[in-house]
């Protein structure tokens, strides 16, 4: 069986919070969305902590100034 060529992907590593250790694929993001991603992202997820977590819960992650490929948890809902 012939292997398909793999496309390069750009990822950021999520540090802390409910999504700790996961990687977010930011490949091909450009324009306004890309500019906004330089500030971080609020990620909606079914993964959470405690009784208030679940579907619709979210976590805010922001890139580190010295290492923008690692995003730190900055709180959530």
N, C-alpha and C positions, 0 to 999 in steps of 0.2 A: 504494500500500500504506500502510495506517495504522500509525503508530508506536505501540507500546505504551508506557504511562507507565513511566518508570524509577523504581525504588525507591531511596531514599537508603541508602547503605551507609557504615558507619563502618569506617575502616581504621587500622592502625598500620603504620609503615614499619620494616622490619627492617634494622639497621645492623651491618655486620661479619659475620664467620663465613660458613658455607656458604650461608646464605639471604640474603646481603647484597643490598639493593636490592628485595627482594620486599615485597609488602604483604599483611598478614594481615587478612582481613575479620572484624571482631568485632561486626558488626551483630546486634542483637537478643539479645545475651548478657546475661543478668541472673541474679539469685538467687545461689546459692552459687558457680556457675561464674564469674559476673561478678565476684564478690568476689575469687576466686582469681586471675582475670586481672589484677587491679590489681597483683599481685605479679610477674607475668610468666608465661611458659609454656615447657614443654619440648616442642618440636615434632619429631615423628618424620618423617624424610624419606629418600628415596632419593638425594637430592643430598648430596654430601659431598666431603671432601678427603682424599687419601691412601689407602693400601691398606686401612685398617680401615673406611673409609666404605662406604656402600651401603645397601641395604634394611635398615631397622631402626636406622640411625644417627640420632642426634638432636642437636638444638642447643637450648641454654637461652638465652632472650632475656628481658630485664627492661626495664621502662619507665624512661625518664629521669625524674628527679624534677622537673626544670624544664620538660620537654616530654614528657608521657606518650604523645603520639602517635608518638614515635620510641623504638623498643626496641633496646637494645644487646645484642650477643652476649655471653654470660657463660660460655661453655664448651660442651662437648658430650661425646658418648660415641663 
